[in-house]
Amino acid sequence: MGPTIAATVFGAVGVIAAFFLRPRFVDRALAMRIAIFWLLTTPVMFLLPSQMAILIACAPLLVLLTPKNIDDRAAFYFAALLAVPDAIAAAVPFPGLNYLVVLDFSMLAFLILLAPAFVIRPKPQAAKFAPTAGALLILMTILFSILEFRSTNLTSGLRAGLEIFMLYALPFMALIRLIRTRDDVEKIFSTLVFIALIFFFAALISQATRWNFYTYVTNRFGFSEFADFRHGLLRVAVTLNTVLAGFIMTLGLLSVEYYRAQRILGFAVAWMLRGMCITAAFFTYSRGAWLSMMVAFVTFWVFSRMPRAVRPAFVMITVFAGIPTALYSIMTGDLSSVDEFGSFEYRRELLRASFIQIGEHPLLGDPYFLQSGNFDHLVQGQGIVDVVNYYIQIALKHGLLGLALFVGAFASCIAGLLKIGERLIEGDQRVLELQRAVLLGACVGYLVLIGTTSSVSLVAHVGTALLAFSTAFVAAARAEKRPAGAALGAPLRPADASGDLYG
């Protein structure tokens, strides 16, 4: 019982400290629900004897703590999603089948928190004002589901298709129904600060005790997660993997910058919160997370502080010169002097092998790509090939068509965020500009992050949520611009965006 009691206490201390030190702009009632959920699920995960028992115990907690205000539900969902490690999953029995589906906590959270949105709010604003990203994501989901039948039987293919829909299309469609206004998005920003505080204190305790105590949950059920030390520091992960834990701190940092830019946060408190986000991200010792944080922060700064007249040139130079130069240097340069762990060289060899494989199966990929022989030299000590690049993972399994749909959904969403800049020259729209900058930073940071990691932990879930938040924001902003009394779908008043890359 020693580790169980210690882990429970450590988890509780982190959540309680985060609750009492949260900034005043964090809604108290919502923060209380989130804190109680984290507090109660911690002993549940550490004490109950099976993964199914944990899921059964979490279900009534979700029901009881679901916010009465429907506008709080998206923020609560995201906070709850991060509370339970993704490895907690169990097969649901069904007569005549080995099992119905492998139920994990993300599916449970969707069914309880998000699925009712299809009844409560059957028609999302995004269907009228920002339809492209959702359409591409749904097409991608359908494609991925159909391609599953290439490597499995009918029952397993249907099961895999359901899991794919509950990973991408269905959560996205529910979230864009729940988020109707820019105030709903701002509530998510404040919640991200609170989540970052929980992660900071958990990371601090883990570093002080040199124990990722949340891994005790999965270790109990036979999953091997060993402590990883680099330069004497423990790589902390909280409930996620290290790279995604670092990205959660990036989202927290962007939200802190949003409130500081409006002077809602004072100088000292803002720097304290910045220090917490950066420190926790550093403790993950994930260079992918570090890079993502830097890129996300620079993106936020460009679209919130840089003079608008300079932004087009900066973006063009970055896209057409900076990124190609960086990729060329990575593929051809000597990385040994900056990569004592060999991870950069491994990623470079992975890209080379993947290009060969994609050339052989370009359009729809190959579900058996690991048996092709192209990756045999990349087998690691654990006997696996670690495809540490989400883009490559999609292209290898689902082809360039699948990758185009995935990237297209994010590209469409980012284009919509940029186009909101048409409104920024119409008057005092500073809050709108800052909100847009946060979402642009989050999306660009995520797109950088997934170039360094595969779809493990909740990487895909967080991406789906970010895409939904941003799409709903674009729809809300465009709906606000519609003149009072105008019919839905009426043409919007054109705006002059000359001299500015859409803001």
C-alpha positions, -999 to 999 in steps of 0.1 A, spaced: 0 0 0 30 23 3 32 34 -33 -6 37 -36 -9 60 -6 21 80 -17 9 84 -52 -26 94 -40 -12 120 -17 11 134 -43 -17 137 -68 -40 153 -43 -14 179 -32 -8 189 -68 -45 195 -75 -52 213 -43 -22 236 -47 -33 244 -83 -68 252 -71 -58 276 -44 -31 293 -65 -53 297 -96 -57 332 -109 -90 350 -103 -101 349 -139 -104 311 -137 -140 304 -130 -143 290 -95 -172 267 -100 -157 251 -131 -123 249 -115 -139 232 -85 -155 205 -107 -122 199 -125 -103 197 -92 -128 173 -76 -127 151 -107 -89 149 -106 -89 143 -68 -115 115 -70 -101 97 -100 -66 96 -85 -73 71 -57 -97 53 -81 -69 46 -105 -44 37 -78 -67 14 -58 -92 -4 -80 -81 -39 -92 -89 -37 -129 -90 -13 -158 -127 -20 -163 -134 -12 -127 -116 21 -130 -137 30 -161 -169 20 -143 -160 41 -113 -151 71 -135 -185 71 -153 -207 83 -124 -180 109 -115 -183 123 -150 -221 123 -148 -222 139 -114 -196 166 -121 -208 175 -156 -213 213 -155 -249 224 -155 -240 253 -178 -237 237 -212 -212 264 -222 -187 250 -196 -188 215 -210 -161 218 -236 -136 231 -211 -145 205 -186 -142 177 -212 -107 188 -221 -96 190 -184 -112 156 -176 -96 140 -207 -61 147 -194 -68 133 -159 -68 96 -168 -39 79 -187 -49 66 -221 -36 31 -212 -66 26 -190 -88 6 -214 -108 -26 -213 -127 -48 -237 -165 -46 -234 -180 -81 -236 -208 -89 -260 -227 -121 -268 -214 -140 -298 -182 -119 -300 -149 -119 -283 -157 -83 -273 -177 -54 -286 -151 -27 -284 -120 -17 -264 -133 11 -243 -109 37 -230 -114 68 -210 -115 92 -239 -145 72 -254 -162 73 -220 -157 110 -217 -170 115 -252 -202 94 -245 -210 112 -213 -198 148 -218 -199 154 -256 -225 130 -272 -255 149 -256 -245 179 -277 -259 163 -308 -293 165 -292 -290 197 -272 -275 217 -301 -282 198 -333 -269 225 -357 -234 240 -352 -226 275 -364 -195 261 -381 -217 243 -407 -226 278 -420 -196 299 -412 -166 275 -412 -175 242 -429 -142 232 -447 -121 220 -418 -149 198 -405 -157 184 -440 -120 174 -445 -118 158 -411 -149 138 -417 -137 127 -451 -104 117 -435 -122 97 -408 -143 78 -434 -111 71 -454 -92 58 -424 -122 36 -414 -126 21 -449 -89 14 -452 -90 -7 -420 -108 -34 -439 -76 -41 -459 -60 -58 -430 -88 -73 -409 -121 -91 -411 -156 -75 -411 -162 -75 -374 -127 -61 -365 -130 -36 -393 -164 -23 -380 -149 -21 -345 -118 -2 -357 -140 21 -377 -161 30 -346 -129 37 -327 -116 60 -355 -149 79 -356 -148 84 -318 -112 97 -321 -117 122 -349 -151 131 -364 -175 126 -335 -156 146 -308 -150 174 -333 -186 175 -344 -197 176 -307 -173 203 -296 -182 227 -324 -218 224 -312 -208 232 -276 -187 262 -284 -209 289 -297 -193 322 -288 -159 337 -283 -166 338 -246 -168 300 -247 -133 299 -262 -120 323 -236 -133 300 -209 -112 273 -225 -82 296 -222 -87 302 -185 -91 264 -180 -58 258 -198 -41 280 -172 -56 259 -144 -47 226 -161 -11 239 -166 -10 246 -128 -20 210 -121 6 197 -144 33 220 -129 28 209 -94 26 172 -104 58 177 -124 75 195 -95 66 167 -71 77 140 -96 111 158 -100 115 162 -63 107 125 -56 124 113 -88 92 93 -95 66 98 -122 39 87 -98 11 86 -123 29 58 -142 22 36 -111 -14 34 -126 -3 17 -158 26 -3 -141 -1 -20 -120 -15 -35 -152 17 -47 -167 26 -17 -189 64 -11 -187 71 26 -181 106 31 -167 120 62 -152 140 81 -179 168 104 -167 188 128 -188 216 149 -174 205 139 -139 169 151 -144 138 129 -145 117 133 -176 83 140 -161 51 131 -179 22 135 -154 -7 116 -170 6 118 -206 38 111 -224 66 136 -220 62 154 -253 25 159 -249 29 170 -212 53 197 -225 27 208 -251 1 212 -224 24 237 -208 27 254 -241 -11 259 -242 -9 272 -206 18 297 -216 -1 310 -245 -32 315 -223 -10 333 -197 2 356 -225 -34 363 -236 -44 375 -201 -12 394 -195 -16 413 -228 -49 426 -215 -34 435 -182 -58 411 -165 -26 395 -149 -2 416 -131 35 417 -139 47 395 -110 19 369 -113 24 367 -150 61 360 -147 54 335 -120 30 316 -142 53 319 -172 81 304 -150 58 275 -140 49 267 -176 85 269 -188 99 249 -159 74 221 -162 81 219 -200 118 218 -193 113 189 -168 98 168 -196 132 170 -213 114 166 -246 131 186 -273 101 183 -295 80 200 -268 107 227 -263 107 234 -301 69 235 -301 68 259 -272 92 283 -289 74 282 -323 40 286 -306 53 316 -286 68 333 -316 36 327 -336 16 343 -308 40 373 -307 39 378 -344 1 379 -345 -3 399 -313 27 423 -312 44 426 -345 33 455 -367 7 442 -391 24 457 -421 55 435 -414 36 402 -408 31 392 -445 68 394 -452 77 376 -420 53 347 -428 63 344 -464 100 343 -455 94 317 -428 72 295 -450 92 297 -482 127 301 -469 130 293 -432 112 260 -431 128 245 -463 163 256 -450 157 240 -416 145 207 -433 174 207 -456 198 212 -427 182 184 -407 184 159 -437 220 167 -447 238 182 -417 260 166 -391 238 163 -360 261 143 -338 275 174 -320 240 183 -308 225 149 -304 242 128 -278 212 105 -275 210 97 -312 173 106 -316 179 132 -344 198 107 -365 171 81 -359 145 105 -371 165 113 -402 169 76 -411 132 71 -404 124 98 -430 147 83 -456 132 49 -452 97 63 -452 102 82 -484 112 49 -501 81 31 -486 57 60 -496 71 59 -531 61 23 -533 26 29 -519 19 66 -525 -19 71 -526 -34 49 -499 -4 36 -480 2 1 -468 -10 -13 -434 19 -37 -435 46 -12 -440 67 -24 -411 70 -58 -428 82 -43 -461 119 -46 -452 125 -9 -456 125 -3 -418 145 -34 -406 176 -13 -398 155 9 -375 144 -18 -351 152 -6 -316 163 -26 -285 126 -31 -276 121 -49 -309 100 -21 -324 103 5 -351 94 38 -334 76 59 -360 83 92 -342 65 114 -368 27 116 -370 28 129 -406 49 99 -416 27 76 -396 -4 87 -415 13 87 -449 27 52 -444 -6 37 -433 -31 58 -451 -12 72 -480 -7 107 -493 -44 111 -497 -49 105 -459 -21 129 -451 -36 156 -475 -69 154 -457 -53 157 -423 -30 186 -432 -58 202 -452 -81 203 -422 -55 222 -402 -46 244 -431 -82 253 -437 -86 262 -400 -54 283 -400 -66 301 -431 -99 308 -414 -80 323 -384 -59 344 -407 -89 357 -426 -104 370 -394 -78 397 -397 -101 415 -420 -120 426 -389 -90 439 -371 -88 471 -392 -125 479 -386 -121 492 -351 -109 483 -316 -107 445 -319 -77 439 -296 -94 410 -277 -103 393 -310 -67 397 -322 -53 382 -290 -77 353 -291 -68 345 -327 -31 347 -318 -35 321 -291 -52 297 -314 -27 303 -342 1 297 -318 -16 265 -305 -22 251 -340 12 259 -354 29 246 -322 9 214 -325 18 209 -362 55 213 -352 50 189 -322 36 160 -343 66 162 -365 86 148 -335 62 122 -321 38 95 -332 1 92 -324 7 80 -289 -8 90 -256 -35 116 -264 -17 133 -292 -45 127 -317 -72 136 -292 -56 169 -283 -52 177 -320 -89 170 -327 -98 192 -298 -76 221 -310 -90 218 -344 -126 220 -330 -117 249 -307 -102 269 -336 -130 261 -361 -157 270 -335 -139 303 -329 -137 311 -366 -175 304 -369 -183 325 -338 -162 354 -351 -178 353 -385 -213 350 -370 -206 381 -349 -197 400 -381 -231 392 -397 -252 424 -395 -280 425 -371 -313 413 -387 -295 398 -417 -307 364 -429 -285 335 -421 -261 330 -450 -265 367 -461 -233 381 -477 -210 396 -453 -197 432 -456 -164 431 -474 -134 445 -455 -102 460 -469 -72 439 -457 -46 455 -479 -11 457 -465 -18 429 -441 -17 391 -443 -54 390 -432 -44 407 -400 
